[in-house]
Amino acid sequence: MKKELSKKQFDVLEQFALNNTNLSQRHLSDITNYSLGSINSIIKELSEQGCIDSNGITKKGLDILEDYRVKKAVFFAAGFGSRLVPITLNTPKPLVRVNGKRIIDGLLDAVIAAGIEEIIIVRGYLSEQFDQLLYKYPMIKFIDNHLYNEANNISSSLVAKDYLANAYVFEADLLIYNPSIIKKYQYHSNFLAIKKDVTDDWCFEEKEGIITKEKIGGTNCYQMVGISYWDREDGKKLSKHIEEAFNMPGGKELYWEQVPLVKFKDEYKVEIRECKDGDIIEIDTFNELKQIDKSYSVK
């Protein structure tokens, strides 16, 4: 499906929608990092298309942006969280409290603030404990992953495979500090990542902003953050490819993102969406948890 807006047109129109006002060209240039000359041309194009006028974004502009609006948020929350033992012996990692707030609450609050109404949580380990979320988030739909103990997180993507179009996919154990990285609109499928000179974590190689390889450790690469977005076309392809990959020899051992980034990588062009070190973190060990929340050190 051909996109109605170019990437530059999308970036500018998105700012009109989010700010609900008629922005100056200089301000738009600062936000988007496009030159003033480019901004001038883009505004002219959007005006000619009837997307903006002297009062800001028009109804037609909002209607066009609707095709780029994130419709769903899918959380993979089925795992045991072994690296956070002993806390996770009795509590699923996404429900662990950090400075008084459950880890997953920050992500859920960011999703709701972005106007995303359909929220799906795939649960497995101590699944009944997730019911407590319904008091604050009654809109949540739960999907139970009964294979969480015998397969990697591809099993979570398998049970949620029909919900991945126009959707964010979250690892549910990420501690978010900058909720603005969860945006209402997305142009194309992408993975959040942090630019690194060196890392020993999962990371991406890229060419012209497109992920070309996923690997463990590297230099001058992008460290993977467990938040991605999948547009309508890619979400539909994922539904089929996840099932195919799961049924391959060794398929149960795959991490879910290896389906589009490794097993079927020639059929996807997944962009890097860069964020910063302080925007979001994963607490990998109990010692890291104690450093962030000193109450766990008091024993």
C-alpha positions as CSV (number, residue, x, y, z in Angstrom):
1,M,0.0,0.0,0.0
2,K,1.4,3.4,-1.0
3,K,1.6,5.8,1.8
4,E,-0.3,9.0,1.3
5,L,2.3,11.2,2.9
6,S,6.1,11.3,2.5
7,K,8.1,10.8,5.7
8,K,8.9,14.6,5.8
9,Q,5.2,15.5,5.2
10,F,4.3,13.1,8.0
11,D,6.8,14.5,10.5
12,V,5.5,18.1,9.9
13,L,1.8,17.2,9.9
14,E,2.3,15.2,13.1
15,Q,3.6,18.3,14.8
16,F,0.5,20.3,13.8
17,A,-1.7,17.5,15.2
18,L,0.1,17.2,18.5
19,N,0.5,20.9,19.1
20,N,-3.0,21.7,17.9
21,T,-1.9,25.1,16.7
22,N,-0.2,26.8,13.7
23,L,3.5,26.4,14.3
24,S,6.2,28.8,13.1
25,Q,8.5,27.4,10.4
26,R,11.6,28.0,12.7
27,H,10.0,26.0,15.5
28,L,9.1,23.2,13.1
29,S,12.7,23.2,11.8
30,D,14.0,22.9,15.4
31,I,11.7,20.0,16.2
32,T,12.2,18.0,13.0
33,N,15.8,18.9,12.2
34,Y,14.7,19.8,8.6
35,S,16.1,22.9,7.1
36,L,14.0,26.0,6.9
37,G,13.9,25.6,3.1
38,S,12.6,22.1,3.4
39,I,10.0,23.2,6.0
40,N,8.8,25.9,3.6
41,S,8.3,23.4,0.8
42,I,6.6,20.8,3.0
43,I,4.1,23.4,4.4
44,K,3.3,24.5,0.8
45,E,2.7,20.8,-0.2
46,L,0.5,20.2,2.9
47,S,-1.5,23.4,2.2
48,E,-2.1,22.4,-1.4
49,Q,-3.3,19.0,-0.2
50,G,-5.7,20.7,2.2
51,C,-4.1,19.2,5.2
52,I,-3.3,22.5,6.9
53,D,-4.6,26.0,6.6
54,S,-4.0,29.3,8.5
55,N,-5.6,27.9,11.6
56,G,-3.4,24.8,11.7
57,I,-4.3,21.2,10.8
58,T,-7.6,20.6,9.0
59,K,-10.1,17.8,9.3
60,K,-8.6,16.3,6.1
61,G,-5.2,16.4,7.7
62,L,-6.5,14.6,10.7
63,D,-8.3,12.0,8.6
64,I,-5.1,11.3,6.6
65,L,-3.1,11.0,9.9
66,E,-5.6,8.4,11.1
67,D,-3.9,5.8,8.8
68,Y,-0.7,6.3,10.8
69,R,-2.3,6.3,14.3
70,V,-1.2,3.5,16.6
71,K,-4.2,1.4,17.3
72,K,-3.0,-1.2,19.8
73,A,-0.3,-1.9,22.4
74,V,0.7,-5.5,23.0
75,F,2.7,-6.4,26.1
76,F,4.7,-9.6,26.5
77,A,4.6,-10.3,30.2
78,A,4.7,-14.1,30.4
79,G,8.2,-14.8,31.5
80,F,9.6,-15.8,34.9
81,G,12.2,-13.0,35.3
82,S,14.9,-15.3,36.7
83,R,17.5,-12.6,36.8
84,L,15.5,-10.7,39.4
85,V,15.3,-13.6,41.9
86,P,14.3,-13.6,44.8
87,I,11.8,-10.8,44.1
88,T,10.2,-12.7,41.2
89,L,9.7,-15.9,43.2
90,N,6.4,-14.5,44.3
91,T,5.8,-11.6,41.8
92,P,6.0,-11.4,38.0
93,K,8.7,-9.0,37.0
94,P,6.4,-6.4,35.3
95,L,4.5,-6.1,38.6
96,V,7.5,-5.6,40.8
97,R,7.4,-2.1,42.4
98,V,10.2,0.3,41.9
99,N,10.1,3.3,44.2
100,G,6.4,2.5,44.9
101,K,5.2,2.0,41.4
102,R,4.8,-1.2,39.4
103,I,7.2,-1.4,36.5
104,I,4.5,-1.9,33.9
105,D,2.4,1.0,35.1
106,G,4.8,3.5,33.6
107,L,4.4,1.9,30.2
108,L,0.7,1.6,30.5
109,D,0.4,5.3,31.5
110,A,2.4,6.3,28.5
111,V,0.3,4.2,26.1
112,I,-2.9,5.7,27.5
113,A,-1.5,9.3,27.3
114,A,-0.8,8.6,23.6
115,G,-4.5,7.8,23.1
116,I,-4.0,4.1,22.4
117,E,-7.2,2.4,23.5
118,E,-6.7,-1.3,22.8
119,I,-4.2,-2.8,25.3
120,I,-3.4,-6.5,25.3
121,I,-1.2,-8.2,27.9
122,V,0.2,-11.7,27.3
123,R,0.7,-13.3,30.6
124,G,2.0,-16.7,31.8
125,Y,4.0,-17.0,35.1
126,L,1.7,-16.3,38.1
127,S,-0.9,-15.1,35.6
128,E,-3.6,-14.4,38.1
129,Q,-1.6,-11.7,39.7
130,F,-2.0,-9.5,36.6
131,D,-5.7,-9.2,37.5
132,Q,-4.8,-6.5,39.9
133,L,-4.1,-4.2,37.0
134,L,-7.8,-4.1,36.1
135,Y,-8.6,-1.8,39.1
136,K,-6.5,1.0,37.5
137,Y,-6.7,-0.2,33.8
138,P,-10.1,-1.8,33.2
139,M,-9.7,-1.7,29.4
140,I,-6.9,-4.4,29.4
141,K,-7.5,-7.6,27.6
142,F,-5.5,-10.6,28.8
143,I,-4.2,-13.5,26.7
144,D,-2.8,-16.5,28.5
145,N,0.4,-18.1,27.1
146,H,0.4,-21.6,28.4
147,L,3.7,-22.4,26.6
148,Y,5.8,-19.7,28.5
149,N,7.7,-22.4,30.5
150,E,8.6,-24.5,27.5
151,A,9.4,-21.9,24.8
152,N,11.1,-18.5,24.4
153,N,9.0,-15.3,24.0
154,I,8.1,-16.3,20.4
155,S,5.3,-18.2,22.2
156,S,3.9,-14.9,23.4
157,S,4.0,-13.5,19.9
158,L,2.3,-16.7,18.7
159,V,-0.8,-16.2,20.9
160,A,-0.9,-12.5,20.1
161,K,-0.1,-12.8,16.4
162,D,-3.5,-11.4,15.2
163,Y,-3.0,-8.2,17.2
164,L,0.3,-7.0,15.8
165,A,-0.9,-4.7,12.9
166,N,-0.8,-0.9,13.7
167,A,0.6,-2.0,17.1
168,Y,3.4,-1.3,19.6
169,V,5.0,-4.4,21.0
170,F,6.5,-4.0,24.5
171,E,8.6,-6.1,26.7
172,A,6.6,-5.5,29.8
173,D,9.6,-5.2,32.2
174,L,11.0,-1.8,31.0
175,L,11.2,1.1,33.4
176,I,10.3,4.2,31.4
177,Y,11.5,7.7,32.3
178,N,10.6,9.6,29.2
179,P,7.0,8.6,28.3
180,S,7.0,10.9,25.3
181,I,8.9,8.3,23.3
182,I,5.5,6.5,23.1
183,K,3.9,8.4,20.2
184,K,0.4,8.6,19.0
185,Y,1.4,8.3,15.3
186,Q,4.1,6.2,13.6
187,Y,5.1,6.3,10.0
188,H,6.7,2.8,9.5
189,S,7.7,-0.3,11.4
190,N,10.6,0.4,13.7
191,F,12.5,-0.6,16.8
192,L,13.6,1.7,19.6
193,A,17.4,1.7,20.0
194,I,20.2,3.6,21.7
195,K,23.3,4.6,19.8
196,K,26.4,3.0,21.4
197,D,30.1,3.2,20.8
198,V,30.3,-0.3,22.4
199,T,27.9,-2.6,24.0
200,D,27.8,-6.3,25.1
201,D,24.0,-6.3,24.9
202,W,21.6,-7.2,22.0
203,C,22.1,-4.6,19.3
204,F,21.5,-3.7,15.7
205,E,23.6,-2.9,12.6
206,E,21.9,-0.6,10.2
207,K,22.3,1.0,6.8
208,E,20.5,4.2,6.0
209,G,18.4,3.8,9.1
210,I,17.2,0.3,8.3
211,I,18.1,-2.6,10.5
212,T,20.4,-5.0,8.6
213,K,21.5,-7.4,11.4
214,E,20.7,-8.3,15.0
215,K,23.6,-9.5,17.2
216,I,24.9,-9.7,20.7
217,G,27.6,-7.1,21.4
218,G,29.3,-4.7,19.0
219,T,30.8,-1.3,18.4
220,N,29.3,1.7,16.7
221,C,25.9,0.1,16.7
222,Y,22.4,0.5,18.2
223,Q,21.5,-1.2,21.5
224,M,18.1,-2.8,21.2
225,V,15.3,-1.5,23.4
226,G,12.3,-3.9,23.8
227,I,9.8,-1.6,22.2
228,S,8.8,-1.8,18.5
229,Y,6.0,-0.7,16.2
230,W,4.6,-2.7,13.3
231,D,2.5,-1.0,10.6
232,R,-0.6,-2.6,9.0
233,E,1.3,-4.5,6.3
234,D,4.1,-5.8,8.4
235,G,1.7,-6.7,11.2
236,K,-0.3,-8.9,8.8
237,K,2.9,-10.6,7.5
238,L,4.1,-11.2,11.1
239,S,0.9,-13.1,11.9
240,K,1.9,-15.7,9.2
241,H,5.6,-15.7,9.7
242,I,5.5,-16.1,13.5
243,E,3.5,-19.3,13.2
244,E,5.9,-20.6,10.4
245,A,9.0,-19.8,12.5
246,F,7.5,-21.4,15.7
247,N,6.9,-24.6,13.8
248,M,10.5,-24.7,12.3
249,P,13.1,-27.0,13.9
250,G,14.3,-25.1,17.0
251,G,11.6,-22.5,16.5
252,K,10.5,-22.6,20.1
253,E,13.9,-21.3,21.2
254,L,13.6,-18.1,19.1
255,Y,13.2,-14.6,20.5
256,W,10.1,-13.2,18.8
257,E,11.9,-10.3,17.0
258,Q,14.2,-12.8,15.3
259,V,11.2,-13.7,13.1
260,P,11.2,-10.4,11.1
261,L,14.9,-9.5,11.8
262,V,16.5,-12.9,11.1
263,K,14.3,-15.7,9.8
264,F,12.3,-13.5,7.3
265,K,14.5,-10.4,7.2
266,D,14.3,-10.0,3.4
267,E,10.6,-9.4,3.7
268,Y,10.8,-6.5,6.2
269,K,12.4,-3.1,6.3
270,V,12.4,-2.2,10.0
271,E,13.7,1.3,10.8
272,I,15.8,2.4,13.8
273,R,14.0,4.8,16.0
274,E,16.7,6.4,18.2
275,C,16.2,7.2,21.9
276,K,18.5,8.1,24.6
277,D,20.1,6.2,27.5
278,G,18.0,8.0,30.1
279,D,14.7,7.4,28.4
280,I,14.1,3.8,29.4
281,I,16.0,1.0,31.1
282,E,15.7,-2.6,31.8
283,I,16.5,-3.8,35.3
284,D,18.5,-6.9,34.6
285,T,19.5,-8.1,38.1
286,F,18.5,-7.8,41.7
287,N,21.6,-5.8,42.4
288,E,20.5,-3.2,39.8
289,L,17.1,-3.1,41.4
290,K,18.7,-2.4,44.8
291,Q,20.7,0.5,43.2
292,I,17.6,2.1,41.8
293,D,15.3,1.5,44.8
294,K,17.2,1.6,48.1
295,S,14.3,0.0,50.0
296,Y,15.3,-3.4,48.6
297,S,18.7,-3.0,50.3
298,V,17.2,-2.7,53.7
299,K,17.1,-6.3,55.1
